[in-house]
Amino acid sequence: MSFEKYVNHLQKVADVQYASALLNWDQEVMMPVKGTQGRSRQLATLSVIAHEWTIDPDFGKLLEGLVQDSSLSWEQKRNVELTLRDFEKQNKYSSDFVQKMSETQSKAFNAWIAARKKNDFAVFAPVLEELVALKREEAKFLGYKEHPYDALMDEYEPGATVAMVDELFEGVRVSLQQLLDRVNASPVITNKTVGKKYDAQKQFDVTIEFLKKMGYDFDAGRQDISEHPFTINFNSRDVRVTTRANEDDIFEMLSSSIHEGGHALYEQGLLYENYGLPSGTYASLGIHESQSRLWENNVGRSKAFWEDNFQLLTHAFPQQFKGFSARDFYVSNNLIQPSLIRVQADELTYHFHIMIRYELEKQLIDGSLEVKELKAAWNDLYRKYLGIDVPSDNQGVLQDIHWSHGSFGYFATYSLGSFYAAQFFHQAKQEIEDLEGNIAKGNLHVLKDWLNDRIHKYGRLYKAEDLCEKVTGEKLDFKYFRNYIEEKLSDIYSW
Amino acid sequence: MSFEKYVNHLQKVADVQYASALLNWDQEVMMPVKGTQGRSRQLATLSVIAHEWTIDPDFGKLLEGLVQDSSLSWEQKRNVELTLRDFEKQNKYSSDFVQKMSETQSKAFNAWIAARKKNDFAVFAPVLEELVALKREEAKFLGYKEHPYDALMDEYEPGATVAMVDELFEGVRVSLQQLLDRVNASPVITNKTVGKKYDAQKQFDVTIEFLKKMGYDFDAGRQDISEHPFTINFNSRDVRVTTRANEDDIFEMLSSSIHEGGHALYEQGLLYENYGLPSGTYASLGIHESQSRLWENNVGRSKAFWEDNFQLLTHAFPQQFKGFSARDFYVSNNLIQPSLIRVQADELTYHFHIMIRYELEKQLIDGSLEVKELKAAWNDLYRKYLGIDVPSDNQGVLQDIHWSHGSFGYFATYSLGSFYAAQFFHQAKQEIEDLEGNIAKGNLHVLKDWLNDRIHKYGRLYKAEDLCEKVTGEKLDFKYFRNYIEEKLSDIYSW
């Protein structure tokens, strides 16, 4: 009885949170501009309801009783434990803080849109300052052992700490710098896709085909256009992706759609019967990103994938791809070139983009950097790590949506995701007979089914690191990514 | 202080209700099919929250105190009185009933969609039966003096009763029957728009132009496609319309869009500062319909309107309108011909469609008709009033979305709306210099401004009948519609 009561309560909280999610989706995809003010207050009210229900003391008592209940199954017990942990954490948030944060996020999102229109960080900075102040406050009341940023990362990657990520990234930096040096010493290969126009609607139509091939269920989702691509779900049977077109760069929308499609397969692969429960949501953002990046990179930038799919592009853009082979396209898709925009970055330099953001956020949160110094610090780090000058705010500090959402502590999960992805993909190749041959024949479902079975269906039941061990028999190890990227670059650059 | 508290409370209720409205909009316009089950429970949860807040006993005490407060302005006092009335009414609904109703409505909507796909009323009937049982229960606990249907009509048209509407409709029936007989005795005029194809996207583009001309603000709204056209708002700065195309009938989408545009101008004309208050919402559905039908018929089917706008159609469809004059189009747009589909009906026989639904609903609610007899009764009445046989359920009893939403008591407001519209338009012609000349020149804003000023800005502060008197100096009088339609038909049929 009380377990059922627990489930009912959590599912009602989920109802309100998923309603908020729809209001957010609509705001970014459909809403007319003047709707902002009303939408902000509606989101604030819903977030207060969800928060108040989450921290309801009666619910706390129910949880404390249930966690002692020896009649529960392992899965039920695990759900209750995770919920109790959430309960204790959420109780650290006051309703005032939640409302303030929700309102500031809405303001910040709109300021970010406005700033991007003017290509001027100064339009965004004052609200970002408010947000950073709130995040510092949040780190304080959440508590941490060593570094305030630990408290924020824990939100996205439970258990991740500055100490751990600093150590990982130190190795990543050295290792990837060696590879980058080797690329720089190799003869330059021209990206033959550059300098042409690719009609946005035709690109969109191709991405729809990719999503279908991946096994994304359009009866349980849809793809639309937004400023910044994202995946959002209102339950596992309504999981939506967005994408954006760049008519000068054929890779931007293709990668975005496959990336978001990978996220969406994870969400669609959660079990509807676990609606609202920890077992009905994702393990961590690192794991979430492993799914998107596995599809975007390990699959979507592989030779096998383009052997099968290059004809979709030549059909949509016969002029643009005259004289191209699938191999040419595959090579252009995998060139290494330090660049300004994270989401357009190659697989190697991508992690420098992440490490830059990670450094800046750490400093913003511990107070060693202020928002007014952020733009200069950003530009300095791009010069230092990638050797490039940032010519404008839109191509620099304004490029990501994350800060406008108050998502500090998020970026590291992208790199963790790539590293998990390489390790999972390595394992999939061991277990699925002729995976590459299947990919080359368009049988992507063998991979989707494997991911559904080995990862998705467990939801949040296993911690990221435990899930990794369960799936691959090992803890997260950067060597899988290192080997994967080195093998690919050896092919591309004929090392 | 307590007035401010009252406003805050009402605005939070509005936040939740507007969030529900967005979930509904999305369900009908955007949602993938498998999203239904999750969406239903989300809507149910939100409706329980809104209901519980509406009937909060502490809020009741606040209202009872405020209603005695002599320091309030007239408008403040009126808002409080209306809210107290709503409070007392809502207290008659149990949370169980609200949740049951919300779930049944969602089920019914999906059953209606499924039934329409199969063109089979039997698919819809079982859920409709559940809904009718709930509506009978609702009439009982809401209470009524003479007829249970009074209790349901009051929801849409406060104060309307079976006694009053029966009497009005008796006169309408006789009067319109005379005109219909006269039409039938006149030489038949051919509808020259029939038998051609009109591309849906081109129609859509034309309706966007119409909406812009009417003064519909696209920065505070958008138009999309749905199964059944509707207008919905999430505050006065986000008011959305939907429409539907029929490539065989040029009038369906044009009329729908102008009709919904009329509704939308009303909602956009409400004052944002009155968000959540009675003064920030519409007076009655009859008044709402007066705005949509004034634009759809009195403006959108007038000679003056097509003098200005016919060129938009000839431009979009040069082949289809070869050899047409604006006058030809105006005549085709106003031909009287008994037909099957309410929303495609001409201005005269339209009211027979309404009277049929009104009769059937009255009987369903008082128990003299059962759902299993509904289809036969529908078909009988179409034979009796309009002299036509109903060849299929989609063209008959399944055509309207209203019952799938549980909206019983709604239909009469369409006819009331036409009659109010005629009276308002007559008044506008008295007050606006050369209104028809302005319409013929595309200066529709003079009419929009007049409606904003005389009707919209008051929201619900005046009862429908009082608003009518305030605007026109008279109570609602059917003679204005009678004269309007007779004058038009005299022109069309050269009487």
HADDOCK unambig.tbl for C-alpha pairs under 7 A between the chains (distance, minus, plus):
assign (segid A and resid 12 and name CA) (segid B and resid 45 and name CA) 6.51 0.50 0.50
assign (segid A and resid 15 and name CA) (segid B and resid 41 and name CA) 6.94 0.50 0.50
assign (segid A and resid 15 and name CA) (segid B and resid 42 and name CA) 4.55 0.50 0.50
assign (segid A and resid 15 and name CA) (segid B and resid 45 and name CA) 6.61 0.50 0.50
assign (segid A and resid 16 and name CA) (segid B and resid 42 and name CA) 6.77 0.50 0.50
assign (segid A and resid 19 and name CA) (segid B and resid 42 and name CA) 6.70 0.50 0.50
assign (segid A and resid 32 and name CA) (segid B and resid 219 and name CA) 5.19 0.50 0.50
assign (segid A and resid 32 and name CA) (segid B and resid 220 and name CA) 5.33 0.50 0.50
assign (segid A and resid 32 and name CA) (segid B and resid 221 and name CA) 5.53 0.50 0.50
assign (segid A and resid 32 and name CA) (segid B and resid 222 and name CA) 6.87 0.50 0.50
assign (segid A and resid 32 and name CA) (segid B and resid 238 and name CA) 6.54 0.50 0.50
assign (segid A and resid 33 and name CA) (segid B and resid 219 and name CA) 5.47 0.50 0.50
assign (segid A and resid 33 and name CA) (segid B and resid 220 and name CA) 6.53 0.50 0.50
assign (segid A and resid 34 and name CA) (segid B and resid 219 and name CA) 5.77 0.50 0.50
assign (segid A and resid 34 and name CA) (segid B and resid 220 and name CA) 5.11 0.50 0.50
assign (segid A and resid 34 and name CA) (segid B and resid 237 and name CA) 5.47 0.50 0.50
assign (segid A and resid 34 and name CA) (segid B and resid 238 and name CA) 6.65 0.50 0.50
assign (segid A and resid 35 and name CA) (segid B and resid 220 and name CA) 6.27 0.50 0.50
assign (segid A and resid 35 and name CA) (segid B and resid 237 and name CA) 5.30 0.50 0.50
assign (segid A and resid 35 and name CA) (segid B and resid 238 and name CA) 4.90 0.50 0.50
assign (segid A and resid 38 and name CA) (segid B and resid 235 and name CA) 6.28 0.50 0.50
assign (segid A and resid 41 and name CA) (segid B and resid 15 and name CA) 6.95 0.50 0.50
assign (segid A and resid 42 and name CA) (segid B and resid 15 and name CA) 4.54 0.50 0.50
assign (segid A and resid 42 and name CA) (segid B and resid 16 and name CA) 6.76 0.50 0.50
assign (segid A and resid 42 and name CA) (segid B and resid 19 and name CA) 6.69 0.50 0.50
assign (segid A and resid 45 and name CA) (segid B and resid 12 and name CA) 6.51 0.50 0.50
assign (segid A and resid 45 and name CA) (segid B and resid 15 and name CA) 6.62 0.50 0.50
assign (segid A and resid 219 and name CA) (segid B and resid 32 and name CA) 5.16 0.50 0.50
assign (segid A and resid 219 and name CA) (segid B and resid 33 and name CA) 5.47 0.50 0.50
assign (segid A and resid 219 and name CA) (segid B and resid 34 and name CA) 5.78 0.50 0.50
assign (segid A and resid 220 and name CA) (segid B and resid 32 and name CA) 5.31 0.50 0.50
assign (segid A and resid 220 and name CA) (segid B and resid 33 and name CA) 6.55 0.50 0.50
assign (segid A and resid 220 and name CA) (segid B and resid 34 and name CA) 5.13 0.50 0.50
assign (segid A and resid 220 and name CA) (segid B and resid 35 and name CA) 6.26 0.50 0.50
assign (segid A and resid 221 and name CA) (segid B and resid 32 and name CA) 5.54 0.50 0.50
assign (segid A and resid 222 and name CA) (segid B and resid 32 and name CA) 6.87 0.50 0.50
assign (segid A and resid 235 and name CA) (segid B and resid 38 and name CA) 6.26 0.50 0.50
assign (segid A and resid 237 and name CA) (segid B and resid 34 and name CA) 5.50 0.50 0.50
assign (segid A and resid 237 and name CA) (segid B and resid 35 and name CA) 5.30 0.50 0.50
assign (segid A and resid 238 and name CA) (segid B and resid 32 and name CA) 6.56 0.50 0.50
assign (segid A and resid 238 and name CA) (segid B and resid 34 and name CA) 6.69 0.50 0.50
assign (segid A and resid 238 and name CA) (segid B and resid 35 and name CA) 4.91 0.50 0.50
